[in-house]
Amino acid sequence: MKHGKKYAEAAKLVDRTVQYDTAEAIALVKKTATAKFDETVEVHIKTGCDGRHAEQQIRGAVVLPNGTGKTVRVLVFAKGDKVAEAEAAGADHVGGEELIPKIQNDGWLDFDVVVATPDMMGVVGRLGKVLGPKGLMPNPKAGTVTMDVTKAVNDIKAGKIEYRLDKANIIHVPVGKVSFDEAKLQENFDALMEAIVKARPSALKGQYLRSITLATTMGPGVKVSTAKY
């Protein structure tokens, strides 16, 4: 992959052979962000898990203390009094059965997170082929299948993010924006790492966290020391 001049200049500031401590890594990531927009700061965690085994799967959610800096659009599948509850909590879209053809046939996807009450999962299940590949399927582990729609919507709006292993057993998550100050990024990073460390599968033998890399949307990766974890 060919990178531009700005990237090459930024990459010179990063020593690829060094695992930086978190504070240094965050400072470097901010320094190497050169895009004209407010880039997202992402964490990429390579694990020693084998996601093909159910007992080594990692999936969960954590509320970042300072949010993600992104406005998240929430769709809630609910019925009865839960519809009004979801609307009062600030959900962007609330509905039921009538949304199925809109999503399935019209390709409507103007939302970032889907929440569903357990009694709506039969309906939502029909959207598995659409929502599944996009990582939008509600899941009890992530707190998106729940009767407490108020808490679910509030947490998501406050900066709740989901983490899960991809096919290469790597976790990719945002921890804020370049415009955040270093202390806020550090708090978000610490909250994420605490959750990831707790999520270590008991079935896993050997090293859990193989590498941690911080990067901005367009910037070079900065390796973070795993020693602490």
HUJOKA-V533408 format. One record per residue. N is the residue number from 1. SS is DSSP state (alpha for helix, beta for strand, coil for the rest). D_LAST is the distance of its C-alpha to the last C-alpha in Angstrom with 2 decimals. Layout:
N/SS/D_LAST
N/SS/D_LAST
This chain:
1/coil/31.76
2/coil/33.67
3/coil/32.28
4/coil/34.48
5/alpha/35.18
6/alpha/32.95
7/alpha/29.92
8/alpha/30.86
9/alpha/31.19
10/alpha/27.81
11/alpha/26.14
12/alpha/27.64
13/coil/25.46
14/coil/22.25
15/coil/21.51
16/coil/20.29
17/coil/19.29
18/coil/16.83
19/coil/13.15
20/beta/13.57
21/coil/11.64
22/alpha/11.65
23/alpha/15.03
24/alpha/16.66
25/alpha/15.64
26/alpha/17.09
27/alpha/20.16
28/alpha/20.71
29/alpha/20.51
30/alpha/23.10
31/alpha/25.20
32/coil/25.37
33/coil/26.49
34/coil/30.20
35/coil/31.49
36/coil/34.25
37/coil/32.51
38/coil/29.50
39/coil/26.78
40/beta/23.86
41/beta/20.35
42/beta/18.37
43/beta/14.82
44/beta/14.80
45/beta/11.91
46/beta/13.02
47/beta/12.07
48/coil/13.41
49/coil/15.39
50/coil/19.14
51/coil/20.42
52/coil/23.91
53/coil/23.15
54/alpha/23.31
55/alpha/20.94
56/alpha/18.13
57/coil/18.85
58/coil/16.50
59/beta/18.44
60/beta/18.34
61/beta/18.77
62/beta/17.52
63/beta/19.79
64/coil/18.71
65/coil/20.10
66/coil/22.06
67/coil/23.02
68/coil/23.01
69/coil/26.21
70/coil/27.94
71/coil/30.76
72/coil/30.06
73/coil/33.14
74/beta/33.04
75/beta/35.48
76/beta/36.14
77/beta/38.14
78/coil/39.99
79/coil/43.46
80/coil/45.61
81/alpha/44.45
82/alpha/40.89
83/alpha/42.28
84/alpha/43.32
85/alpha/40.06
86/alpha/38.04
87/alpha/40.44
88/alpha/40.23
89/alpha/36.42
90/coil/36.78
91/coil/36.29
92/coil/37.76
93/beta/39.47
94/beta/40.46
95/beta/42.53
96/coil/43.09
97/coil/45.19
98/coil/46.89
99/alpha/43.71
100/alpha/43.45
101/alpha/46.18
102/alpha/45.02
103/alpha/41.57
104/alpha/42.85
105/coil/46.04
106/coil/45.77
107/coil/42.17
108/coil/41.32
109/coil/37.59
110/coil/37.58
111/coil/34.43
112/coil/30.64
113/beta/29.65
114/beta/31.80
115/beta/31.95
116/beta/34.34
117/coil/35.75
118/alpha/35.71
119/alpha/39.52
120/alpha/39.23
121/alpha/36.93
122/alpha/40.06
123/alpha/41.15
124/alpha/37.78
125/alpha/37.39
126/alpha/40.32
127/alpha/38.25
128/alpha/35.59
129/alpha/36.73
130/alpha/36.54
131/alpha/33.46
132/coil/31.33
133/coil/30.98
134/coil/30.18
135/coil/27.33
136/coil/29.55
137/coil/30.34
138/coil/29.70
139/coil/27.29
140/alpha/26.90
141/alpha/23.11
142/alpha/22.89
143/coil/25.40
144/coil/28.11
145/beta/30.49
146/coil/31.57
147/coil/34.71
148/coil/33.09
149/alpha/33.70
150/alpha/33.74
151/alpha/30.13
152/alpha/29.08
153/alpha/30.98
154/alpha/29.91
155/alpha/26.16
156/alpha/26.58
157/alpha/28.74
158/alpha/26.31
159/coil/23.51
160/beta/22.10
161/beta/20.51
162/beta/20.06
163/beta/17.35
164/beta/18.21
165/coil/18.03
166/coil/20.81
167/coil/22.93
168/coil/20.74
169/coil/17.65
170/beta/16.24
171/beta/15.50
172/beta/17.43
173/beta/17.62
174/beta/19.28
175/beta/17.82
176/beta/21.13
177/beta/23.90
178/coil/24.51
179/coil/26.91
180/coil/24.22
181/coil/23.63
182/alpha/20.37
183/alpha/19.59
184/alpha/20.08
185/alpha/17.92
186/alpha/15.08
187/alpha/15.69
188/alpha/15.82
189/alpha/12.63
190/alpha/10.77
191/alpha/12.81
192/alpha/12.03
193/alpha/8.22
194/alpha/8.87
195/alpha/11.42
196/alpha/9.72
197/alpha/7.10
198/alpha/10.43
199/coil/12.33
200/coil/11.04
201/coil/14.56
202/coil/15.71
203/coil/17.88
204/coil/15.27
205/coil/15.51
206/coil/13.52
207/coil/10.51
208/coil/9.14
209/beta/7.68
210/beta/10.38
211/beta/10.61
212/beta/10.36
213/beta/13.79
214/beta/15.52
215/beta/19.28
216/beta/22.38
217/coil/25.04
218/coil/27.07
219/coil/24.94
220/coil/23.07
221/coil/19.39
222/beta/17.05
223/beta/13.98
224/beta/10.78
225/coil/8.60
226/coil/5.47
227/coil/5.46
228/coil/3.80
229/coil/0.00
